Amino acid sequence: MFLHRGTENKEIKMNFEFQNPTRIIFGAGNASRLGEVVAQYGKKALLVTGGGSVKRSGVFDRAASSLKAAGIGFAECSGVEPNPRITSVARGAEIARKEGCDVIVALGGGSVMDASKVIAAAALYDGDPWNMIYHGQKDVYAPSEALPVITVPTLAATGSEANCGAVITNEETTVKSFIQNPLLYPKAAVMDPELTVSVPKDQTAYGVCDLITHLTESYLNGSGNTPIQDRLAEGVILTALTWGPKAIADGSDVEARAQIMWAASVALIGWAQVGTNAPYPVHMMEHTVSAYHDITHAAGLSIINPAWMRFAAKSNAAKFVQFAERVFGLKAKSGHDLVCALAGIDRFEEFLRSIGCPTRFSELGIGDALFETYAKDTLKIVNDGKGNLPGRPPMSVEDMVGIFRSAL
């Protein structure tokens, strides 16, 4: 879902195989069913959590009670970072082995769920788990087995609860990159919007930005004719534009929380991406930036995505015109009306600002000193064999530096 290595931007007819095996249990109150779900896959869980918010909010106690009621024992792996570290993955895998855990429960946001999926594979692997993360190495270890994972998202953002991807940071090498493997699909996702009502306004806003960016990446970088995927992406984006501000304004609005939680899942469950053959260049650039500065992932996306869109619209105006007309209701003079395309991007950026997301690096205290380094490091992880970052259009170091500078 994040990229297709070495692809070129050719018009490709849809030709794909798709399966998402994750069982989804969605709705307010369903957190109480966690124990019964986990009991179908194991007897002792590794309960993975983040920095402590789930305990402060009472969510941890609710999960623990449900597990105990179902006769499930558990060990804890707490303290997973917002940009999850490979050291936390290794620590979690060691706890799982030592405690004899046979199922992983991810109770938290995208970082906790990403780490949990890699922990599930690392617990059954004797080597360095960083070998599983694609970071430009010649030989990438593909896991051959993994413990079952049950996800319980407490933040609507990444869609990690029901896909097979994960993003992990190596703090020693300042590299943040990804793994995708069918074995990492969670067995089930217990999605209870009531668990998100305590999420603060800024993190709610970042979740809205994240889910929209997952869609604009495949929508604007895709090749070929994908009208169903386009309409699906547009519908989810419109849902986020409508319900996101409501969830931000009133965190206790469970209906708004539910709509955003489902939108975030649909945004990266695969339905909108399948057949598009789309790389994810904005994500790849942001991963490098947040590896250096440890910023919130979606804060980086809200800065880089509009800047990239303005760059890409000059090469692919038609798709950006479609975005402007269908999402923001603008009227173009022609199918290649660059003025309309750019106006749509302006409207999108205005929306991000209206919900409190940064749109300039300077807002986060980031200057231009490392712009070329970000670009070069991104290409070390993925490139098209010609020195460019895959995207529509492909981007050179100079192109990426220009995008970064335009967002300064």
TITOR-76587 format. One record per residue (C-alpha): residue in three letters; x, y, z; residue number from 1. Coordinates in steps of 0.1 Angstrom, whole numbers, plus 5000, padded with zeros to 4 digits. Example, Ala and Ser with C-alpha at 12.3 -4.5 7.8 and 13.67 -1.06 7.14 Angstrom:
// residues 2
SITE   pagu     px     py     pz   lotor
SITE    ala   5123   4955   5078       1
SITE    ser   5137   4989   5071       2
//
This chain:
// residues 408
SITE   pagu     px     py     pz   lotor
SITE    met   5000   5000   5000       1
SITE    phe   5029   5023   5005       2
SITE    leu   5047   5020   4972       3
SITE    his   5056   4998   4943       4
SITE    arg   5094   4996   4940       5
SITE    gly   5108   5006   4907       6
SITE    thr   5075   5012   4890       7
SITE    glu   5073   5037   4861       8
SITE    asn   5043   5060   4855       9
SITE    lys   5028   5041   4825      10
SITE    glu   4991   5038   4819      11
SITE    ile   4985   5003   4832      12
SITE    lys   4952   4985   4829      13
SITE    met   4939   4970   4861      14
SITE    asn   4953   4936   4867      15
SITE    phe   4954   4926   4903      16
SITE    glu   4948   4900   4930      17
SITE    phe   4933   4913   4963      18
SITE    gln   4925   4898   4996      19
SITE    asn   4921   4914   5031      20
SITE    pro   4914   4886   5056      21
SITE    thr   4911   4908   5087      22
SITE    arg   4878   4903   5105      23
SITE    ile   4863   4936   5117      24
SITE    ile   4841   4940   5147      25
SITE    phe   4829   4976   5146      26
SITE    gly   4807   4996   5168      27
SITE    ala   4803   5014   5201      28
SITE    gly   4806   4990   5231      29
SITE    asn   4824   4962   5212      30
SITE    ala   4855   4966   5233      31
SITE    ser   4838   4943   5258      32
SITE    arg   4841   4915   5232      33
SITE    leu   4879   4916   5232      34
SITE    gly   4883   4886   5254      35
SITE    glu   4860   4864   5234      36
SITE    val   4878   4874   5202      37
SITE    val   4913   4868   5216      38
SITE    ala   4903   4834   5230      39
SITE    gln   4898   4821   5194      40
SITE    tyr   4935   4826   5187      41
SITE    gly   4954   4820   5219      42
SITE    lys   4956   4816   5257      43
SITE    lys   4981   4842   5267      44
SITE    ala   4984   4876   5251      45
SITE    leu   5012   4901   5249      46
SITE    leu   4993   4933   5255      47
SITE    val   5011   4961   5237      48
SITE    thr   5005   4997   5246      49
SITE    gly   5020   5032   5241      50
SITE    gly   5029   5060   5265      51
SITE    gly   5002   5055   5291      52
SITE    ser   4971   5072   5278      53
SITE    val   4952   5039   5277      54
SITE    lys   4958   5035   5314      55
SITE    arg   4949   5071   5322      56
SITE    ser   4916   5069   5302      57
SITE    gly   4906   5035   5317      58
SITE    val   4908   5017   5284      59
SITE    phe   4935   4994   5296      60
SITE    asp   4914   4983   5326      61
SITE    arg   4885   4976   5303      62
SITE    ala   4907   4955   5280      63
SITE    ala   4923   4937   5309      64
SITE    ser   4889   4929   5324      65
SITE    ser   4876   4915   5291      66
SITE    leu   4907   4893   5287      67
SITE    lys   4904   4880   5323      68
SITE    ala   4867   4872   5319      69
SITE    ala   4876   4851   5289      70
SITE    gly   4903   4832   5308      71
SITE    ile   4931   4849   5288      72
SITE    gly   4963   4856   5307      73
SITE    phe   4985   4884   5295      74
SITE    ala   5019   4901   5298      75
SITE    glu   5025   4937   5291      76
SITE    cys   5048   4956   5267      77
SITE    ser   5042   4993   5273      78
SITE    gly   5060   5024   5262      79
SITE    val   5059   5020   5224      80
SITE    glu   5069   5054   5210      81
SITE    pro   5048   5076   5186      82
SITE    asn   5073   5067   5159      83
SITE    pro   5079   5031   5170      84
SITE    arg   5115   5021   5174      85
SITE    ile   5130   4988   5163      86
SITE    thr   5144   4985   5199      87
SITE    ser   5108   4984   5212      88
SITE    val   5100   4957   5186      89
SITE    ala   5129   4937   5199      90
SITE    arg   5119   4943   5235      91
SITE    gly   5083   4932   5228      92
SITE    ala   5095   4901   5210      93
SITE    glu   5117   4891   5239      94
SITE    ile   5088   4895   5264      95
SITE    ala   5065   4874   5242      96
SITE    arg   5091   4846   5240      97
SITE    lys   5099   4848   5277      98
SITE    glu   5063   4849   5288      99
SITE    gly   5051   4822   5264     100
SITE    cys   5026   4845   5247     101
SITE    asp   5008   4829   5217     102
SITE    val   4988   4860   5206     103
SITE    ile   4995   4897   5204     104
SITE    val   4969   4924   5214     105
SITE    ala   4976   4959   5201     106
SITE    leu   4958   4984   5223     107
SITE    gly   4966   5019   5210     108
SITE    gly   4971   5040   5179     109
SITE    gly   4990   5033   5147     110
SITE    ser   5024   5032   5163     111
SITE    val   5013   5005   5188     112
SITE    met   4996   4985   5160     113
SITE    asp   5026   4988   5137     114
SITE    ala   5050   4977   5164     115
SITE    ser   5027   4948   5174     116
SITE    lys   5026   4934   5139     117
SITE    val   5064   4934   5136     118
SITE    ile   5066   4920   5172     119
SITE    ala   5044   4891   5161     120
SITE    ala   5069   4881   5134     121
SITE    ala   5100   4890   5154     122
SITE    ala   5089   4867   5183     123
SITE    leu   5093   4837   5160     124
SITE    tyr   5125   4849   5143     125
SITE    asp   5160   4844   5157     126
SITE    gly   5176   4872   5137     127
SITE    asp   5176   4910   5139     128
SITE    pro   5141   4922   5133     129
SITE    trp   5155   4952   5114     130
SITE    asn   5162   4927   5086     131
SITE    met   5125   4926   5080     132
SITE    ile   5122   4963   5074     133
SITE    tyr   5128   4974   5038     134
SITE    his   5155   5001   5040     135
SITE    gly   5174   4998   5007     136
SITE    gln   5193   4966   5016     137
SITE    lys   5198   4939   4989     138
SITE    asp   5183   4911   5008     139
SITE    val   5151   4917   5028     140
SITE    tyr   5140   4890   5053     141
SITE    ala   5104   4880   5045     142
SITE    pro   5089   4865   5077     143
SITE    ser   5077   4829   5072     144
SITE    glu   5055   4829   5104     145
SITE    ala   5040   4853   5129     146
SITE    leu   5019   4851   5160     147
SITE    pro   4982   4861   5155     148
SITE    val   4975   4898   5161     149
SITE    ile   4943   4914   5174     150
SITE    thr   4941   4951   5170     151
SITE    val   4921   4975   5192     152
SITE    pro   4926   5010   5178     153
SITE    thr   4922   5039   5203     154
SITE    leu   4929   5065   5176     155
SITE    ala   4914   5069   5142     156
SITE    ala   4942   5076   5118     157
SITE    thr   4965   5050   5102     158
SITE    gly   4942   5021   5092     159
SITE    ser   4969   4998   5106     160
SITE    glu   4942   4978   5124     161
SITE    ala   4933   4960   5092     162
SITE    asn   4962   4960   5068     163
SITE    cys   4995   4942   5065     164
SITE    gly   5019   4971   5067     165
SITE    ala   5040   4987   5094     166
SITE    val   5064   5016   5097     167
SITE    ile   5094   5013   5121     168
SITE    thr   5122   5037   5130     169
SITE    asn   5159   5027   5136     170
SITE    glu   5170   5054   5160     171
SITE    glu   5207   5044   5156     172
SITE    thr   5208   5049   5118     173
SITE    thr   5181   5076   5116     174
SITE    val   5161   5056   5092     175
SITE    lys   5123   5051   5092     176
SITE    ser   5109   5026   5068     177
SITE    phe   5083   4999   5062     178
SITE    ile   5074   4963   5060     179
SITE    gln   5045   4948   5041     180
SITE    asn   5037   4911   5044     181
SITE    pro   5005   4891   5042     182
SITE    leu   5014   4873   5075     183
SITE    leu   5010   4907   5093     184
SITE    tyr   4973   4911   5086     185
SITE    pro   4956   4912   5120     186
SITE    lys   4933   4883   5126     187
SITE    ala   4907   4906   5139     188
SITE    ala   4902   4943   5146     189
SITE    val   4880   4953   5175     190
SITE    met   4869   4988   5166     191
SITE    asp   4850   5007   5193     192
SITE    pro   4847   5044   5186     193
SITE    glu   4840   5050   5224     194
SITE    leu   4877   5042   5229     195
SITE    thr   4886   5074   5210     196
SITE    val   4865   5100   5228     197
SITE    ser   4894   5110   5251     198
SITE    val   4918   5117   5221     199
SITE    pro   4928   5154   5223     200
SITE    lys   4919   5178   5195     201
SITE    asp   4954   5179   5179     202
SITE    gln   4957   5141   5177     203
SITE    thr   4922   5139   5163     204
SITE    ala   4931   5164   5136     205
SITE    tyr   4963   5146   5128     206
SITE    gly   4943   5114   5123     207
SITE    val   4920   5132   5098     208
SITE    cys   4950   5144   5079     209
SITE    asp   4966   5110   5079     210
SITE    leu   4936   5092   5066     211
SITE    ile   4931   5118   5038     212
SITE    thr   4968   5115   5028     213
SITE    his   4965   5078   5025     214
SITE    leu   4938   5084   4999     215
SITE    thr   4954   5113   4980     216
SITE    glu   4986   5093   4976     217
SITE    ser   4969   5064   4956     218
SITE    tyr   4943   5088   4940     219
SITE    leu   4969   5112   4926     220
SITE    asn   4998   5088   4920     221
SITE    gly   4978   5060   4904     222
SITE    ser   4982   5049   4868     223
SITE    gly   4955   5037   4845     224
SITE    asn   4917   5041   4847     225
SITE    thr   4903   5035   4881     226
SITE    pro   4869   5052   4884     227
SITE    ile   4856   5030   4912     228
SITE    gln   4887   5036   4933     229
SITE    asp   4885   5073   4926     230
SITE    arg   4849   5076   4937     231
SITE    leu   4856   5055   4968     232
SITE    ala   4885   5078   4977     233
SITE    glu   4865   5109   4971     234
SITE    gly   4837   5096   4992     235
SITE    val   4859   5089   5022     236
SITE    ile   4877   5122   5018     237
SITE    leu   4843   5140   5018     238
SITE    thr   4833   5120   5049     239
SITE    ala   4865   5132   5067     240
SITE    leu   4859   5168   5056     241
SITE    thr   4824   5166   5071     242
SITE    trp   4829   5146   5102     243
SITE    gly   4865   5154   5111     244
SITE    pro   4857   5190   5123     245
SITE    lys   4828   5176   5144     246
SITE    ala   4850   5151   5161     247
SITE    ile   4876   5178   5168     248
SITE    ala   4850   5203   5181     249
SITE    asp   4833   5177   5204     250
SITE    gly   4854   5147   5213     251
SITE    ser   4824   5131   5231     252
SITE    asp   4804   5130   5198     253
SITE    val   4805   5092   5194     254
SITE    glu   4788   5094   5160     255
SITE    ala   4815   5117   5147     256
SITE    arg   4842   5095   5162     257
SITE    ala   4826   5064   5146     258
SITE    gln   4825   5080   5111     259
SITE    ile   4862   5090   5113     260
SITE    met   4872   5057   5127     261
SITE    trp   4856   5038   5098     262
SITE    ala   4869   5064   5073     263
SITE    ala   4905   5059   5086     264
SITE    ser   4902   5021   5082     265
SITE    val   4886   5022   5047     266
SITE    ala   4913   5047   5037     267
SITE    leu   4940   5021   5039     268
SITE    ile   4923   4988   5040     269
SITE    gly   4932   4983   5003     270
SITE    trp   4899   4990   4985     271
SITE    ala   4909   5024   4973     272
SITE    gln   4945   5014   4964     273
SITE    val   4939   4981   4946     274
SITE    gly   4946   4984   4909     275
SITE    thr   4961   5019   4911     276
SITE    asn   4997   5007   4911     277
SITE    ala   5004   5038   4931     278
SITE    pro   5036   5046   4950     279
SITE    tyr   5034   5067   4981     280
SITE    pro   5061   5094   4976     281
SITE    val   5047   5119   5002     282
SITE    his   5049   5092   5029     283
SITE    met   5084   5082   5018     284
SITE    met   5096   5118   5021     285
SITE    glu   5078   5123   5054     286
SITE    his   5093   5092   5069     287
SITE    thr   5128   5106   5063     288
SITE    val   5119   5139   5079     289
SITE    ser   5103   5124   5110     290
SITE    ala   5132   5100   5114     291
SITE    tyr   5154   5130   5119     292
SITE    his   5130   5152   5140     293
SITE    asp   5107   5127   5156     294
SITE    ile   5077   5148   5147     295
SITE    thr   5041   5134   5146     296
SITE    his   5038   5116   5113     297
SITE    ala   5006   5134   5102     298
SITE    ala   5022   5168   5111     299
SITE    gly   5048   5161   5085     300
SITE    leu   5022   5149   5060     301
SITE    ser   5002   5181   5064     302
SITE    ile   5032   5201   5055     303
SITE    ile   5046   5180   5027     304
SITE    asn   5014   5168   5009     305
SITE    pro   5001   5202   4997     306
SITE    ala   5036   5212   4986     307
SITE    trp   5040   5180   4967     308
SITE    met   5005   5184   4952     309
SITE    arg   5014   5218   4938     310
SITE    phe   5045   5203   4922     311
SITE    ala   5027   5173   4908     312
SITE    ala   4997   5192   4895     313
SITE    lys   5019   5208   4868     314
SITE    ser   5025   5173   4853     315
SITE    asn   4991   5158   4860     316
SITE    ala   4966   5186   4860     317
SITE    ala   4936   5165   4849     318
SITE    lys   4935   5144   4881     319
SITE    phe   4940   5175   4903     320
SITE    val   4911   5192   4884     321
SITE    gln   4890   5162   4891     322
SITE    phe   4899   5164   4928     323
SITE    ala   4891   5201   4929     324
SITE    glu   4857   5197   4912     325
SITE    arg   4845   5166   4930     326
SITE    val   4859   5172   4965     327
SITE    phe   4857   5210   4967     328
SITE    gly   4830   5218   4942     329
SITE    leu   4851   5240   4920     330
SITE    lys   4844   5245   4883     331
SITE    ala   4872   5242   4858     332
SITE    lys   4874   5258   4824     333
SITE    ser   4888   5226   4809     334
SITE    gly   4899   5192   4820     335
SITE    his   4935   5205   4823     336
SITE    asp   4928   5238   4840     337
SITE    leu   4958   5243   4862     338
SITE    val   4944   5273   4879     339
SITE    cys   4914   5252   4891     340
SITE    ala   4938   5224   4901     341
SITE    leu   4959   5248   4922     342
SITE    ala   4927   5263   4937     343
SITE    gly   4916   5229   4949     344
SITE    ile   4950   5224   4965     345
SITE    asp   4946   5257   4982     346
SITE    arg   4912   5247   4996     347
SITE    phe   4927   5215   5009     348
SITE    glu   4955   5233   5026     349
SITE    glu   4930   5258   5041     350
SITE    phe   4911   5228   5055     351
SITE    leu   4942   5214   5071     352
SITE    arg   4949   5248   5087     353
SITE    ser   4913   5251   5099     354
SITE    ile   4916   5219   5119     355
SITE    gly   4949   5229   5135     356
SITE    cys   4974   5211   5113     357
SITE    pro   5007   5228   5104     358
SITE    thr   5014   5235   5068     359
SITE    arg   5049   5249   5070     360
SITE    phe   5081   5234   5084     361
SITE    ser   5088   5267   5103     362
SITE    glu   5058   5260   5125     363
SITE    leu   5076   5230   5138     364
SITE    gly   5110   5248   5141     365
SITE    ile   5125   5229   5111     366
SITE    gly   5148   5249   5088     367
SITE    asp   5163   5241   5054     368
SITE    ala   5197   5228   5066     369
SITE    leu   5189   5191   5060     370
SITE    phe   5166   5194   5030     371
SITE    glu   5191   5178   5006     372
SITE    thr   5199   5151   5032     373
SITE    tyr   5162   5142   5035     374
SITE    ala   5160   5138   4997     375
SITE    lys   5191   5117   4994     376
SITE    asp   5182   5095   5023     377
SITE    thr   5148   5089   5009     378
SITE    leu   5163   5077   4976     379
SITE    lys   5186   5053   4996     380
SITE    ile   5154   5035   5007     381
SITE    val   5135   5035   4974     382
SITE    asn   5142   5047   4939     383
SITE    asp   5132   5038   4904     384
SITE    gly   5167   5027   4893     385
SITE    lys   5172   5061   4876     386
SITE    gly   5179   5081   4907     387
SITE    asn   5143   5093   4912     388
SITE    leu   5117   5087   4938     389
SITE    pro   5087   5068   4922     390
SITE    gly   5057   5090   4919     391
SITE    arg   5036   5108   4894     392
SITE    pro   5059   5124   4883     393
SITE    pro   5091   5107   4895     394
SITE    met   5112   5131   4916     395
SITE    ser   5149   5138   4916     396
SITE    val   5168   5151   4946     397
SITE    glu   5164   5186   4932     398
SITE    asp   5127   5181   4929     399
SITE    met   5123   5170   4965     400
SITE    val   5145   5198   4978     401
SITE    gly   5123   5222   4958     402
SITE    ile   5091   5207   4974     403
SITE    phe   5106   5210   5009     404
SITE    arg   5117   5246   5003     405
SITE    ser   5082   5255   4991     406
SITE    ala   5069   5243   5024     407
SITE    leu   5094   5262   5045     408
//
